[in-house]
Amino acid sequence: MSFAAAMALALAIDTCLGWPERLHARIGHPVTWIGALIATLEARFNRGGVRQRRAMGAACIGIVLTATVLPAALVQLVLPSGAVGLVLVAILAWPWIAARSLHDHVAAVARPLAAGDLSAARAAVAKIVGRDPARLDAAEVARAAIESLAENASDAVVAPLFWGALLGLPGLVAYKAVNTLDSMIGHRNERYEDFGKAAARLDDLVNLIPARLTGLVFALVSGRTGRSLGVMASDARHHRSPNAGWPEAAMAGALHVRISGPRAYGDTVSDEPWLNAHAPDPDADAIFSGLALCRRGMFAIVAILLAMALGGM
């Protein structure tokens, strides 16, 4: 069975269907199931001194990975070979890919912003970033949407497809478990600094290749390949994240806009460096252009996956 072909089919299913609201209302979503397990473990384990918190954080990772990867491996073991098995793997992989959801959430920011409805745009962007929406002007809303689009194109689409193509369902599920752990406990604050340290570092590791691959794909399909690669090469390493800067810088160069920069989280202002600092601020049209770039990137990823399948992977 070709896991690469199965991942290409899973992306196609997600692009067409997303995760239907009726299905979500009935059974939730696999990522929320993992999140519930993480929340339960964190409530019980996140206590004591620094060493204890770090040890229990590592134990939390072990429990979550065992509870998710083992069932995925057992399911994959009993699946039939051939076309039937490939389709079943794709269907089982489908919920873990979030290309449609990402596109729809970012488009929901662009539409009211283009219509001049800043209030609605702020409400929409608050669903995808952690910043205080009341303090965002139109350019800051657009920046936040483009940053979220670029980063999550890697985290929510390319990275799960990458690990699924290499290792099948266990690799895909393991990645999503690690990514969910990081999103819930990998924060640098008093509560999670020690307990989530291992989760944050593991997430950095598993995203190392996919983030750079996403940036490269954006650059190659952008029509401004040289500029996009140049911004990625010069600015990506200045980002607070060792990985997110690569797709974000590539998209900033491709769209000829500046993103990142200072931003407010509650009462705290984070003085982040700019990506593509000398370019103009983005607007709603830049968000739409970013969405189009992302769609072209996904077509390129499908082509890569199919090439891998034809190569016997």
C-alpha positions as CSV (number, residue, x, y, z in Angstrom):
1,M,0.0,0.0,0.0
2,S,1.2,3.5,-0.8
3,F,0.8,5.8,2.2
4,A,1.7,8.8,0.0
5,A,-1.3,8.1,-2.3
6,A,-3.6,7.6,0.7
7,M,-2.5,11.0,2.1
8,A,-3.2,12.6,-1.3
9,L,-6.7,11.1,-1.3
10,A,-7.2,12.2,2.4
11,L,-6.4,15.7,1.4
12,A,-8.8,15.6,-1.5
13,I,-11.6,14.3,0.8
14,D,-10.9,17.0,3.4
15,T,-10.8,19.7,0.7
16,C,-14.2,18.6,-0.6
17,L,-16.0,17.9,2.7
18,G,-14.1,19.4,5.6
19,W,-15.3,18.0,8.9
20,P,-19.1,18.2,8.6
21,E,-21.0,20.0,11.3
22,R,-23.5,17.2,11.8
23,L,-20.6,14.8,12.3
24,H,-19.0,17.1,14.8
25,A,-22.2,17.6,16.7
26,R,-22.7,13.8,17.0
27,I,-19.2,12.6,17.8
28,G,-16.9,15.7,18.2
29,H,-13.5,15.4,16.5
30,P,-10.5,13.2,17.1
31,V,-8.4,16.1,18.0
32,T,-10.9,17.2,20.7
33,W,-10.8,13.6,22.1
34,I,-7.0,13.9,22.4
35,G,-7.4,17.3,24.0
36,A,-9.8,15.9,26.6
37,L,-7.2,13.3,27.5
38,I,-4.5,15.9,27.8
39,A,-6.6,18.2,29.9
40,T,-7.4,15.3,32.3
41,L,-3.7,14.4,32.6
42,E,-2.6,18.0,33.1
43,A,-5.1,18.5,35.9
44,R,-3.7,15.5,37.7
45,F,0.0,15.6,36.9
46,N,0.9,19.3,36.7
47,R,2.0,19.9,40.3
48,G,5.1,19.9,42.5
49,G,8.5,21.4,41.9
50,V,10.4,21.9,38.7
51,R,11.8,18.4,38.3
52,Q,8.5,16.8,39.2
53,R,6.6,18.9,36.7
54,R,9.1,18.2,33.9
55,A,9.0,14.5,34.6
56,M,5.2,14.4,34.8
57,G,5.0,16.4,31.6
58,A,7.2,13.8,29.8
59,A,4.9,11.1,31.3
60,C,1.9,12.9,29.9
61,I,3.5,12.7,26.5
62,G,4.1,9.0,26.8
63,I,0.5,8.2,27.9
64,V,-1.0,10.3,25.1
65,L,1.2,8.8,22.4
66,T,0.5,5.3,23.7
67,A,-3.3,5.9,23.8
68,T,-3.4,7.3,20.3
69,V,-0.6,5.6,18.3
70,L,-1.2,2.1,19.5
71,P,-4.8,1.9,18.3
72,A,-3.8,3.5,15.0
73,A,-1.0,0.9,14.5
74,L,-3.4,-2.0,15.3
75,V,-6.0,-0.6,12.9
76,Q,-3.4,-0.3,10.1
77,L,-2.2,-3.8,10.8
78,V,-5.6,-5.4,10.1
79,L,-6.5,-3.2,7.0
80,P,-6.5,-5.1,3.7
81,S,-3.9,-4.4,1.1
82,G,-4.4,-2.9,-2.4
83,A,-6.9,-0.3,-3.4
84,V,-9.4,-1.1,-0.7
85,G,-6.8,-0.6,2.0
86,L,-5.6,2.6,0.4
87,V,-9.1,4.1,0.5
88,L,-9.7,3.0,4.1
89,V,-6.4,4.6,5.2
90,A,-7.4,7.8,3.4
91,I,-10.8,7.9,5.1
92,L,-9.2,7.3,8.5
93,A,-6.6,10.0,7.8
94,W,-9.2,12.5,6.6
95,P,-10.2,13.9,10.1
96,W,-6.6,14.7,10.9
97,I,-6.2,17.0,7.9
98,A,-7.5,20.5,8.3
99,A,-7.0,22.2,4.9
100,R,-10.7,23.1,4.4
101,S,-11.2,24.4,7.9
102,L,-8.1,26.5,7.7
103,H,-9.2,28.0,4.4
104,D,-12.7,28.7,5.6
105,H,-11.6,30.3,8.9
106,V,-9.2,32.7,7.1
107,A,-11.7,33.5,4.4
108,A,-14.1,34.4,7.1
109,V,-11.7,37.2,8.1
110,A,-11.0,38.5,4.6
111,R,-14.7,38.9,3.6
112,P,-15.8,41.4,6.2
113,L,-12.5,43.1,6.1
114,A,-12.9,43.7,2.4
115,A,-16.4,45.0,3.1
116,G,-15.1,47.5,5.6
117,D,-16.7,45.7,8.6
118,L,-13.7,45.8,11.0
119,S,-15.8,44.6,14.0
120,A,-16.8,41.4,12.2
121,A,-13.3,40.8,10.9
122,R,-12.0,41.2,14.5
123,A,-14.5,38.6,15.7
124,A,-13.5,36.2,12.9
125,V,-9.8,36.6,13.5
126,A,-10.2,36.0,17.3
127,K,-11.2,32.4,16.4
128,I,-7.8,31.7,14.9
129,V,-5.3,33.7,16.9
130,G,-4.8,34.5,20.6
131,R,-4.4,38.2,20.4
132,D,-6.8,40.8,21.8
133,P,-9.1,41.5,18.8
134,A,-10.3,44.8,20.2
135,R,-6.8,46.3,19.9
136,L,-6.3,45.3,16.3
137,D,-6.7,47.8,13.4
138,A,-7.4,46.6,9.8
139,A,-3.7,46.0,9.0
140,E,-3.1,44.1,12.2
141,V,-6.2,41.9,11.5
142,A,-4.9,41.1,8.0
143,R,-1.4,40.4,9.4
144,A,-2.8,38.0,12.0
145,A,-4.9,36.2,9.4
146,I,-2.0,35.7,7.0
147,E,0.4,34.6,9.8
148,S,-2.2,32.0,10.9
149,L,-2.7,30.8,7.3
150,A,1.0,30.3,6.7
151,E,1.8,28.7,10.0
152,N,-1.2,26.4,10.0
153,A,-0.7,25.4,6.4
154,S,2.4,23.7,7.8
155,D,1.0,22.5,11.2
156,A,-2.5,21.4,10.1
157,V,-1.9,20.2,6.6
158,V,1.7,19.6,5.4
159,A,3.1,18.2,8.6
160,P,0.4,15.5,9.1
161,L,0.6,14.6,5.4
162,F,4.4,14.4,5.6
163,W,4.3,12.0,8.6
164,G,1.4,10.1,7.2
165,A,3.2,9.5,3.9
166,L,6.3,8.3,5.7
167,L,4.7,6.2,8.5
168,G,1.0,5.7,7.7
169,L,-1.7,6.2,10.3
170,P,0.6,5.8,13.3
171,G,2.9,8.6,12.0
172,L,-0.1,10.8,11.2
173,V,-1.8,10.3,14.6
174,A,1.5,10.6,16.5
175,Y,2.1,14.0,14.8
176,K,-1.3,15.3,15.7
177,A,-1.0,14.1,19.3
178,V,2.3,15.9,19.6
179,N,0.9,19.1,18.0
180,T,-2.1,19.0,20.2
181,L,0.1,18.6,23.3
182,D,2.1,21.6,22.3
183,S,-0.9,23.8,21.6
184,M,-2.4,22.9,25.0
185,I,0.6,22.7,27.4
186,G,3.6,24.0,25.4
187,H,3.2,27.6,26.5
188,R,6.0,29.6,28.2
189,N,4.1,30.8,31.2
190,E,4.1,30.0,34.9
191,R,1.6,27.2,34.6
192,Y,3.2,25.3,31.7
193,E,6.8,26.4,31.5
194,D,8.1,23.2,33.1
195,F,5.2,20.8,32.6
196,G,5.1,21.5,28.9
197,K,8.8,21.9,28.1
198,A,9.2,18.4,26.6
199,A,6.0,18.8,24.5
200,A,7.2,22.1,23.1
201,R,10.6,20.7,22.2
202,L,9.1,17.6,20.6
203,D,6.7,19.7,18.6
204,D,9.7,21.8,17.3
205,L,11.4,18.6,16.3
206,V,8.6,17.0,14.4
207,N,7.8,20.2,12.5
208,L,11.4,20.9,11.5
209,I,11.2,19.4,8.0
210,P,7.5,20.1,7.2
211,A,7.8,23.9,8.0
212,R,10.7,24.3,5.7
213,L,9.0,22.2,3.0
214,T,5.9,24.4,3.3
215,G,7.9,27.6,2.9
216,L,9.7,26.1,-0.2
217,V,6.4,25.0,-1.8
218,F,5.0,28.5,-1.2
219,A,8.0,30.1,-2.9
220,L,7.9,27.7,-5.8
221,V,4.2,28.3,-6.7
222,S,4.2,32.0,-5.9
223,G,5.3,33.5,-9.2
224,R,7.8,35.5,-7.0
225,T,10.1,32.6,-6.2
226,G,13.3,34.6,-5.8
227,R,11.8,37.2,-3.6
228,S,10.0,34.6,-1.5
229,L,13.1,32.5,-1.0
230,G,15.1,35.6,-0.2
231,V,12.8,36.8,2.5
232,M,12.6,33.2,3.9
233,A,16.4,33.0,3.9
234,S,17.0,36.3,5.6
235,D,14.1,36.6,8.0
236,A,12.8,33.1,9.0
237,R,15.4,32.6,11.7
238,H,14.4,35.8,13.5
239,H,11.0,34.5,14.3
240,R,10.2,33.5,17.9
241,S,9.4,30.0,16.7
242,P,12.2,27.8,15.1
243,N,9.7,26.6,12.5
244,A,6.8,29.0,12.0
245,G,9.0,31.7,10.5
246,W,9.8,29.6,7.4
247,P,6.3,29.4,5.9
248,E,5.4,32.9,7.2
249,A,8.5,34.5,5.7
250,A,7.9,32.7,2.4
251,M,4.3,33.9,2.3
252,A,5.3,37.5,3.2
253,G,7.8,37.6,0.4
254,A,5.4,36.0,-2.1
255,L,2.6,38.5,-1.2
256,H,5.0,41.5,-0.9
257,V,3.7,42.4,2.6
258,R,5.2,42.7,6.0
259,I,3.9,40.4,8.8
260,S,4.7,39.4,12.4
261,G,6.0,42.5,14.3
262,P,4.8,43.7,17.7
263,R,1.5,42.3,18.9
264,A,-0.6,42.3,22.1
265,Y,-1.6,39.3,24.1
266,G,-3.9,40.5,26.9
267,D,-2.0,43.1,28.9
268,T,1.4,41.9,27.4
269,V,2.9,43.5,24.3
270,S,5.3,41.1,22.5
271,D,7.9,43.0,20.5
272,E,8.4,40.5,17.7
273,P,10.7,41.3,14.7
274,W,9.1,42.0,11.3
275,L,9.2,39.5,8.4
276,N,9.8,41.4,5.2
277,A,10.0,44.6,7.1
278,H,10.3,47.0,4.2
279,A,7.1,45.8,2.5
280,P,3.7,47.5,3.0
281,D,1.1,46.3,5.5
282,P,-1.4,43.7,4.2
283,D,-5.0,44.3,3.6
284,A,-8.0,42.1,2.7
285,D,-6.8,41.6,-0.9
286,A,-3.5,40.3,0.5
287,I,-5.4,37.7,2.5
288,F,-7.3,36.6,-0.6
289,S,-4.0,36.3,-2.4
290,G,-2.6,34.3,0.5
291,L,-5.5,31.9,0.2
292,A,-4.9,31.5,-3.5
293,L,-1.3,30.9,-2.8
294,C,-2.2,28.3,-0.3
295,R,-4.5,26.5,-2.7
296,R,-1.7,26.3,-5.3
297,G,0.6,25.0,-2.6
298,M,-1.9,22.2,-1.8
299,F,-2.0,21.2,-5.4
300,A,1.8,21.1,-5.4
301,I,1.7,18.9,-2.3
302,V,-0.7,16.5,-4.0
303,A,1.6,16.3,-7.0
304,I,4.6,15.5,-4.6
305,L,2.6,12.8,-2.9
306,L,1.5,11.2,-6.2
307,A,5.1,11.3,-7.4
308,M,6.1,9.6,-4.2
309,A,3.5,7.0,-4.8
310,L,4.6,6.4,-8.3
311,G,8.2,6.0,-6.9
312,G,7.0,3.2,-4.7
313,M,6.6,5.0,-1.4
